[in-house]
Amino acid sequence: MSQISNAPVRSILILQTKFIGDIVLASALARNLQLEYPGVRIVFLSEAGVAKFVTGHGIASEVIAFKRSNMRGTTLQRAREFIATVRRLRRDHFDMIIDLADSKTSRFIVGLLNAPIRVGFSPTEKPLRWYERQPANVKAKPLGYGEQHYLYRYLSPLEALGVELRVRTPSIQPMPQETAKVLALMETSGLRRNGFVAVHAGASFPGRRWQPERFAAAIDRISSEIGLPVALVGGPDEREIAAEVVAGASSLIANLVGALPLETLQALLKEARLFVGNESGPMHMAAAAGTPVVGLFGLTNPIRWGPVGAPSITVRPSMPCDCVGGDLCRKTNPSRACCVWRLEVDAVVDAVRELLSRTEATPERAA
């Protein structure tokens, strides 16, 4: 068993305050820690909305939740949220802290908690200013194991700790009770197990969203030419995008956008024959469930952010991109560059056909 201090590791705090896709990738780190330290208590500091997903799927024993909106609010709101969070964390006296968030705030928290083992990145994602410091006493590489995918940023702390890398990709299987809910929902929606395509047309930033009218055209062709019905998925804040897709399509779509919490969505994605969607959290969720993925990418490089853990094809326009977003684009920022708008419907439908053919006879999907 690898240890940096003489004391046993009984509790680990992982600071992962980003989006659901990052939570999915970080689950591989948590699984390796569980194998290295049997019986360890792993706690995530994360956004409140992912708590049930994280604990229900056994990624962590507990989630200490914070509200991202408060951390972006007034000075008073930020101070209250920060003080309440630190007070809650200090009560636990963690043996190890791993800072995956790598932010000014997360580094401040690590310094205040002062656990015996404190893991952080060196160099940090953004260079430290003269008045900042890295409180970690174990320094992880920006990307571990000589790999390029961002998953290996979240696995890099294992390398720094000398912990054996046993699990390289996320695997998040649905909870039985959520599968039961999904099967009942599928029956009322006319969907068969392993007989429909899950489509996600949303993303956190406009630059990552393929146009709704192109999603609609692709869905019509998947339904008419390939013969698979489509379930549209996404969060409550993506209902407007879903309505545009449904209005632009002539085929019947099971519109489940905003209807499923994350843990139920994971169960639905497991039942799908294929997932098609923008580079976003549900894409990583589908891959972690073992469902084949067609991922739509713009400026973001799939080598760094592509789906892992399942058969996949990533579709990306030729680069460098001839700008189609005009003033909307920030050409060096993948989240705010609209290169994905250049993807043609034919390319996406062709990728669906190819991946269906490639995965048709796999025993796991047949089961």
C-alpha positions in Angstrom: 0.0 0.0 0.0 1.4 3.4 -1.1 1.6 6.1 1.6 3.3 9.4 1.8 2.9 9.9 5.5 3.3 7.3 8.3 -0.4 7.4 9.2 -2.9 5.1 7.4 -5.2 6.7 4.8 -8.8 6.3 6.0 -10.4 9.4 4.5 -9.8 11.3 1.2 -11.4 14.5 0.0 -11.5 15.1 -3.7 -12.2 18.7 -4.9 -14.0 18.3 -8.2 -16.2 21.4 -8.6 -16.6 21.2 -12.4 -19.3 19.7 -14.7 -20.8 16.3 -14.9 -18.4 15.2 -17.6 -15.5 16.0 -15.3 -17.2 14.0 -12.5 -17.5 11.0 -14.8 -13.8 11.2 -15.7 -12.8 11.7 -12.1 -14.7 8.5 -11.1 -11.8 6.5 -12.5 -9.5 8.2 -10.0 -11.9 7.4 -7.1 -12.2 3.7 -8.2 -8.4 3.3 -8.2 -8.2 4.9 -4.7 -10.9 2.5 -3.4 -8.9 -0.5 -4.7 -5.6 0.9 -3.2 -7.1 1.7 0.2 -9.8 -0.8 1.0 -12.6 0.6 3.2 -11.4 4.2 2.6 -14.0 7.0 3.0 -14.0 9.1 -0.2 -15.8 12.5 -0.1 -16.3 14.8 -3.1 -16.6 18.5 -2.8 -18.9 19.1 -5.8 -21.9 21.0 -7.1 -25.1 20.1 -5.2 -26.8 18.8 -8.4 -24.4 15.8 -8.8 -24.6 14.6 -5.2 -27.1 11.7 -5.7 -25.4 10.6 -9.0 -22.0 10.4 -7.2 -23.1 8.6 -4.1 -25.7 6.4 -5.8 -23.2 5.0 -8.2 -20.6 4.4 -5.5 -18.1 7.0 -6.8 -17.8 8.5 -3.3 -19.2 7.8 0.1 -20.4 11.3 0.5 -20.7 14.6 -1.3 -20.2 17.9 0.4 -22.2 20.2 -1.8 -21.6 23.8 -2.7 -23.6 26.2 -4.8 -21.7 27.4 -7.9 -24.1 30.2 -8.3 -23.2 31.6 -4.9 -19.5 31.5 -5.7 -20.3 33.7 -8.7 -22.6 36.0 -6.8 -21.9 39.1 -4.7 -18.9 39.4 -2.5 -21.1 38.6 0.5 -22.6 35.5 -1.1 -19.1 34.2 -2.1 -17.8 34.8 1.4 -20.8 33.1 3.1 -20.5 30.1 0.8 -16.8 29.8 1.2 -16.8 30.1 5.0 -19.6 27.6 5.4 -17.8 25.1 3.1 -14.5 25.4 4.9 -16.2 25.0 8.3 -17.9 21.9 7.1 -14.7 20.4 5.6 -12.6 21.1 8.7 -14.8 18.9 10.9 -13.7 15.8 9.0 -9.9 16.0 9.4 -9.1 14.3 6.1 -6.0 12.2 5.8 -5.6 13.1 2.1 -6.9 15.9 -0.1 -6.7 15.8 -4.0 -7.4 19.1 -5.7 -8.7 18.3 -9.2 -10.4 21.7 -9.4 -7.0 23.5 -9.6 -8.5 26.9 -9.0 -7.6 29.8 -6.8 -10.5 29.0 -4.5 -9.7 25.3 -4.3 -6.0 25.9 -3.5 -7.1 28.3 -0.7 -9.3 25.6 0.7 -6.5 23.0 0.6 -4.2 25.4 2.5 -6.8 26.0 5.2 -7.5 22.3 5.7 -3.9 21.3 6.0 -4.3 17.5 5.6 -1.1 15.4 6.0 -1.2 14.5 2.3 -2.2 17.3 -0.1 -2.1 16.5 -3.9 -2.1 19.3 -6.5 -0.9 20.0 -10.0 2.5 21.4 -10.9 2.4 23.5 -12.9 -1.1 24.6 -12.3 -3.5 25.1 -15.2 -3.2 28.9 -14.9 0.2 30.2 -13.7 0.2 31.3 -10.1 0.4 35.0 -9.4 3.1 36.4 -7.2 0.8 36.4 -4.1 -0.5 32.8 -4.7 1.0 29.6 -3.6 0.5 25.9 -4.2 -0.3 24.3 -0.8 0.2 20.7 -2.1 3.0 18.6 -0.7 2.6 16.0 -3.5 2.9 17.5 -7.0 1.0 15.8 -9.9 1.9 16.3 -13.5 -0.6 18.2 -15.7 -1.2 14.9 -17.6 -0.1 11.6 -16.1 1.4 8.4 -17.6 2.6 10.2 -20.8 -1.0 10.4 -22.2 -2.8 13.2 -23.9 -6.5 12.7 -22.9 -7.8 14.9 -20.1 -8.8 11.8 -18.2 -5.1 11.4 -17.4 -5.1 14.7 -15.7 -7.5 13.2 -13.2 -5.5 10.0 -13.0 -2.2 11.9 -12.6 -2.5 12.1 -8.8 -2.2 8.3 -8.7 1.2 8.5 -10.4 2.3 11.2 -8.0 1.3 9.1 -5.0 2.9 5.9 -6.4 -0.6 4.2 -6.5 -1.0 1.4 -9.0 -3.2 2.3 -12.0 -5.6 -0.6 -12.1 -8.6 1.1 -13.8 -7.9 3.3 -16.8 -11.4 4.2 -17.9 -14.7 5.2 -16.1 -17.4 2.5 -15.8 -20.6 3.7 -14.3 -23.4 1.2 -14.4 -27.0 2.2 -13.5 -28.6 1.5 -10.2 -31.3 -1.3 -10.4 -34.1 1.0 -9.2 -33.3 3.5 -11.9 -33.2 0.8 -14.5 -36.7 -0.2 -13.4 -37.9 3.3 -13.8 -36.4 3.6 -17.2 -37.9 0.4 -18.5 -41.3 1.5 -17.5 -40.7 4.9 -19.2 -39.5 3.2 -22.3 -42.6 1.1 -22.6 -44.8 4.2 -22.5 -42.5 5.9 -25.0 -42.4 3.1 -27.5 -38.7 2.4 -27.0 -37.0 -1.0 -26.9 -33.9 -2.1 -25.0 -30.9 -1.7 -27.3 -33.3 -0.5 -30.0 -33.2 3.3 -30.0 -30.7 6.2 -30.4 -30.2 8.6 -27.5 -29.6 12.1 -28.9 -28.3 15.1 -26.8 -28.5 18.4 -28.7 -27.4 20.6 -25.8 -24.1 21.7 -24.2 -22.9 24.1 -21.6 -21.8 26.7 -24.1 -23.3 27.8 -27.5 -20.1 27.1 -29.3 -20.3 23.4 -28.6 -23.9 23.0 -29.9 -24.6 21.7 -33.4 -27.5 23.5 -34.9 -31.0 22.2 -33.9 -32.1 22.1 -37.5 -29.2 19.8 -38.4 -30.0 17.6 -35.4 -33.6 17.4 -36.7 -32.4 16.4 -40.2 -30.1 13.8 -38.8 -32.8 12.4 -36.6 -35.2 12.1 -39.6 -32.6 10.1 -41.5 -31.8 7.9 -38.6 -35.5 7.1 -38.2 -36.4 6.6 -41.8 -33.2 5.2 -43.4 -31.7 3.2 -40.4 -35.0 2.4 -38.7 -34.2 3.3 -35.2 -36.4 5.6 -33.1 -34.8 8.5 -31.2 -35.0 9.6 -27.6 -34.0 13.2 -27.0 -32.3 13.8 -23.7 -30.9 16.7 -21.7 -31.3 18.9 -18.7 -34.2 21.3 -17.8 -32.3 24.3 -19.2 -32.1 22.6 -22.6 -35.9 22.4 -23.2 -35.8 25.3 -25.6 -33.2 23.6 -27.8 -35.2 20.4 -27.7 -38.3 22.2 -28.8 -36.5 23.5 -31.8 -35.2 20.0 -32.7 -38.7 18.5 -32.4 -40.3 21.3 -34.4 -37.8 20.8 -37.2 -38.1 17.1 -37.5 -40.8 15.2 -39.3 -40.2 11.9 -37.4 -41.7 11.0 -34.1 -39.3 11.8 -31.2 -39.5 10.7 -27.6 -38.7 14.1 -26.0 -37.3 13.3 -22.5 -35.4 16.6 -22.1 -35.7 17.9 -18.5 -37.6 14.8 -17.4 -34.8 12.7 -16.0 -32.4 13.3 -13.1 -28.7 12.4 -13.8 -29.0 8.9 -12.2 -32.1 8.0 -14.2 -30.5 9.4 -17.4 -27.5 7.1 -16.8 -29.9 4.1 -16.8 -31.6 5.3 -20.0 -28.2 5.7 -21.8 -27.3 2.2 -20.8 -30.4 0.9 -22.6 -29.7 2.8 -25.9 -28.2 1.2 -28.9 -26.2 4.3 -29.7 -25.6 7.8 -28.4 -25.3 10.9 -30.7 -24.5 14.2 -29.2 -22.3 17.3 -28.7 -19.1 17.2 -26.7 -20.7 17.4 -23.2 -21.4 15.6 -20.0 -24.0 13.1 -21.4 -21.5 12.0 -24.0 -19.1 11.0 -21.2 -22.0 9.4 -19.3 -23.0 7.3 -22.2 -19.4 6.1 -22.8 -19.1 5.2 -19.1 -22.2 3.1 -19.4 -20.6 1.2 -22.3 -22.9 2.6 -25.0 -21.4 3.3 -28.4 -20.9 7.1 -28.9 -20.9 9.4 -31.9 -19.5 12.6 -30.5 -19.7 15.9 -32.4 -16.7 18.2 -31.9 -15.6 21.7 -33.0 -12.5 23.4 -31.9 -12.0 21.0 -28.9 -9.6 18.2 -29.9 -11.2 14.7 -29.5 -7.8 13.4 -28.7 -8.0 15.4 -25.4 -11.7 15.2 -24.7 -13.2 12.3 -26.7 -15.4 9.6 -25.2 -13.5 6.8 -23.4 -14.7 3.4 -22.2 -16.9 2.4 -25.2 -16.7 2.1 -29.0 -16.9 5.6 -30.5 -16.5 7.8 -33.5 -15.8 11.5 -33.2 -16.9 13.8 -36.0 -15.1 17.1 -36.4 -14.9 19.6 -39.3 -11.5 20.1 -41.0 -9.1 22.4 -39.2 -8.2 25.2 -39.2 -11.8 26.4 -39.2 -13.2 28.9 -41.7 -15.1 31.0 -39.2 -18.9 30.7 -39.4 -19.7 32.2 -36.0 -18.6 35.8 -36.7 -18.7 37.9 -33.6 -20.0 35.0 -31.5 -16.7 33.2 -31.7 -13.6 33.4 -29.5 -11.2 31.6 -31.8 -8.9 30.3 -29.1 -11.6 29.2 -26.7 -13.1 25.7 -27.6 -16.3 26.5 -25.6 -16.9 29.7 -27.4 -15.7 28.9 -30.9 -18.5 27.7 -33.2 -16.5 25.3 -35.5 -19.0 22.5 -34.8 -21.6 24.4 -36.9 -19.6 23.4 -40.0 -20.4 19.7 -39.5 -22.7 18.4 -42.3 -25.6 16.1 -41.7 -24.2 13.5 -44.1 -21.0 13.1 -42.0 -22.9 12.5 -38.8 -25.4 10.0 -40.3 -22.4 8.2 -42.0 -20.7 8.0 -38.6 -23.9 6.5 -37.1 -24.1 3.9 -39.8 -20.4 3.0 -39.4 -20.6 2.6 -35.6 -23.8 0.6 -35.8 -22.1 -1.8 -38.2 -18.9 -1.9 -36.1 -20.7 -2.8 -32.9 -23.5 -4.9 -34.3 -22.2 -8.3 -33.1 -20.5 -7.3 -29.8 -21.7 -9.7 -27.0 -22.0 -6.9 -24.5 -24.5 -4.9 -26.6 -26.4 -8.0 -27.6 -26.9 -8.9 -24.0 
